[in-house]
Amino acid sequence: MSGIWRTWREAMADALYGDNGFYTASGAPARNFRTAAHTGPAWADAIAALANRVDRALGLPDDFTVVDIGAGGGELLSRLAMVAPERWSLLGVDVAGRPGDLPDRVSWQRQFPSGIRGVLVAVELLDVVPVDVVELGPDTAQLVEVSPDGTERLGADATTSDRDWLARWWPVRRRGERGEVGTMRDQMWQEITAGLDAGLALAVDYAARPGEHIAGTLAGYRDGRLRAPVPDATMDLTAHVLFESLTRDGDLLLTQREALRRLGLVTSAPAYSADPGRYLADLARTSAAAELLDADGLGGFMWLMRHVGVPQLLAG
């Protein structure tokens, strides 16, 4: 199929966030892929426990706020509305409209907030910030262009700024090797964290490893299945996050498995009791915890934590 050739960053931006984009439809994440927030209450309860630590470190302020950026269907905030102190404000931020079943105490907006005292959470947000895909050609690094049906070709030479970013964070050394330029992600994370006056900013995502991902990580997901990436607005387009370019002095970087274990999540088998219903519920919680702690699955995600005016709350 011939058509308009665009860089992957341009194509991703339109396919995900354009007028008819994948993420402009409310509930898109839950329909197409499973995140930690969809495993059950254990993950949200761990976030609540972390927020409680931040709250105490700040002296229990009246304006304590938990913000979920890229809130999707509001699964995290819905659980927090059940367990969080009434003093806390809860805010969802997303390009999609407010979910219809969201509790009344949760606010909703499209713009990143500012002046926050509390916790900013960005879960599987940065991986869907568009990236330029660059491939090392015969002479230099070139931008990979894509057509509407997903066909690719090599285009113009990468810009000087892209080549500089790659040289520092994701070197491509052999012809055919690919890198994904995370400049927009770096900028977005700085914008997000700039809205935090005091507390903790947390980014949770899967990590790019340039030495291993020599073909890049860009992929598509539709109906919960991995697909070849096509920028047609019918699938999630995602690329792993290069956390090293986001990290600053004083930040803490842990696997989700280690972070959740430090927050007290365990997978011990429940003891059988005379109440079959309670036993089955305990088994379900144990199964959910095991999924969250699986080092080859959700447990392998990374937590990047930036602290402002509070100590490192999960330091070993």
N, C-alpha and C positions, 0 to 999 in steps of 0.2 A: 504493500500500500504506500503510495507516495503521498506527500502532504507537507505540512509545515515542519521543518526541522528546528528544534529548540534545544537549548542546554537542559540537562536534567533538573537543574534548579528552577528554571522557568516552568518546565513541564510539571514538576511536583507541586509548585506553588498554585498553579491553575487547577490541577486535578484534585488537590486536597482542599484548597481554600477559595477557589473561584466561586462564581455565582451558583453553580450547580455542583460544587465540590463535595468530595467524600465527607469531610468533617463539618460541613455546614448543615448536615442533617442530624437532628437530635437523636442520640442513642446509637450512633454509628459504631463506636468501639465495642459495645456489648454484642452487637449483631455479628461482628466479624472476627473478633479475637478475644482471648481470655487474658486478663491481667491479674495482678495480685489482689486488686480490689474485688474481683469476681469470685474469689475462692471461698468467701464466707467472712464472718465477723472477725476472725483471728488477726488478720492483717490490719484492719481498721482499728482494732483494739490496741495493737502495738503502736500505731501512730498516735492514738490517744494517750498511751503511756508516755511516749516520747514528748508529746505536747505538754503533759502534766509536769514533766521535768523542766521544760523550758519555762512554764508558768511559774513554778516555784523559784527558779533561778532569777526571774524578773521581779519577784516579790508580790506575785498575785495581783497584777494590775487590773483595773476595771475595764481597760480597753483591750484586753487580750483577744487576739483574733487568729483563727486558723483559716488559711487561704489555700484552696485546691485549684491550682492553675492547670488548665486542660482537664476540667472536671468531668467531661463526657456526660455519662448518664447520672452522675451525682451519687454513685455507690458509696464512696468514702464519706461524703458529707451526710448522707442519710443515716449511716451508722453512728457517726459522731453526734448527730442530733439526738440520738437515743442515750448516749453515755456521757457526753461532755457536760461540764457545769453550765448552768443557765447563764452565768456571767460571761462565758465565752461568746464571741461573735463568730459566725461561720459564713464563709464567702466562697462561692464558686466562680471561676473565671473560664469562659470558653467562647469560641466563635459560634457554637451552636446555641440555640435558644434554651431557655430554662426548662428542664424536664418537668412534666406535668405532675408527677407524683412526689416532687421534692418537698420535704417538710417546710412549714411556713417560717421557721426560725432561720432558714438558710437564705442568704442574699445571693444575687446572681448578677454578673456584669461581663462585658466583653473586654474591657481594658485592664491592663495590669494595675494593681493598686499601689499606692504610696503611703508612707507614714505608718507602716504596720509594726505593731509590737506583738510578737507572737511567733507563728510558724507559717512559712510559705512552703508548700509541697508541690512539686512538679513531677508527676509520675508518668513515665512513658510519653513525655511531651517533646523532649529535645530530639528524639529519634525521628519525629515527623516534621522537624524544621528542615526545609529544603536544602540540599547540598548540590554543589557542582561535582560531577564525576569527572576525574582526569585520568587519562591513560598515557603512559610513556610510549610515544611513537618513535619513528626512526631517527628523529633529530632532537625532539624536545617533548615536554609534557603537553598534551592536547586535550581540549574539552571534548567529552563524549556528548554527542547530540542524539536525540531520540525523536522518532516520528510518532504520530498518534496511535499506531498499532504496536509500538514497543520496539520497532526495528532501530538499531543503533548504527552510528557511523562516527568516525573521528572528524572533529570540526577545527575551529581556530585554535591557535596556540593558547595555552593557559596564560592568564594575566600575570604580571610580575608579582602582585600581591598574593595570588593563589600559589604561585611557585614558591614564594617565600614561606607561606604557611606550611606547604607540604614539606619543604626542606627541613623545617623545624620539628614538625609533628608527625608527618606520615611520608617518609621518603619513598619514592618509587625509583628503583635502581635498574630494572631490566625491562626491555621492550615488552609491552603487553601488560605490565603491572599497573594496577589501578589504585587510586587514592580518592577519598571523599573529603572535600574541603569544608571544614566546619566553621568557617568565619561567621556565618549567620547565627549559628548556635552559640558561639562565644559571645556575640553581641547580645543575643536574647537573654542569656544567663546573667550577663552584667546588668541588663535592664531590669530583670526580675529581682535580683538581689539588691539593686539600688533602692527598691521600694521597701526594704526592711530596715526600720530604724533600730530595732533591738529584737533579738531572739535568734531563730534558726531558719535557714533556707535549706531545703532538702530536694535534691534531684535524684530520681530513681530511674535507671534505664539499663539496657544491655550495652556492653562495652565493646568498642572496636579495638582490635589488636593488629596493628599494621603488619607486623612480622608474620602473622598467620593469614590475615585476610588480604592476600596479594591480588585477588580478583575483586576486591571490594565487598560490601555487605548489602548493597541496595536490593530490596526484595519487595514483593507484593503479597498481601493477604486478602483473601475473599472467602467469606463463609467459614472462617476458621482454618482455611487451608493455605499453605504456602504456594504462591504462584510466581511465574515470571512477571517482573514489573512492567505494567502497561499504564501510561498516564491517561486513563480514560474515565476517571472519577468513579469507577465502580469498585475500587479496591483501596485498601490502605497501602501507602508507599512509605517504606521505612528503611532507615540505614542506622547502623550501630553508632554509638556516641563515643567520640574520642575524649575521654575524661581528662586526660593529661593537659589538654589545652584550656580546660575550664578551671582547673585547680589553682588556687592561690595559697600563699603562705598562711598557715593556721587552719586550713581546711582539713577535714577528716574524710578519708575514702575507705569504705568497707564493702565487702560483699553483703548482699541482702541476708544471706544465711548468717553471717557473723553479727550483723546489726540486730537481727531479730532475736538471736540467742542472747545477746547482751541485754535485750529488753525482756527476757524471761520466757520466750516462746520455746516450748519443749514438745517432744513427740512420744513421751512414755505412754505405753498401752494402758487404757483404763481398766480398773478392776471391775469384774462383773458384780452387779448388784441384783436385788430382787425386782428392780424396776427396769423392764426391758426397754421402755421408751428412753429413759435416761441413759442407759448403756449405749443404745444406738446413737444418741446425740453425742455422747462422749467419743464414740468411735469416729463419727463424722468430723468432730473437731480435731482429733488426732490425725486423720487423713489429710485435712486441710493444712495442718501445721507441717506435716511431712512434705506436702507439695511446695509449700513456701520455703522450706529449708533444703530442698533438693539442689545440690550443688550443680547438677547438670541441667536444671530447669530454672524455676523462678528464684531459687536460692543463689544462682550465679549472677543475678543482676547486681549492679553496683549502686551504692548509696554515697552521694557526694554531699557533705554537710558543711555549710558555711555558718559560723557563729559570729554574732554581732552583740557584744556586751554581755555574753554569757560564756562559761567555760565549755570545753569539749565534753558533752554530756554522755557520750558513749566511748570515751577513750578507754583503752585497755589498761 
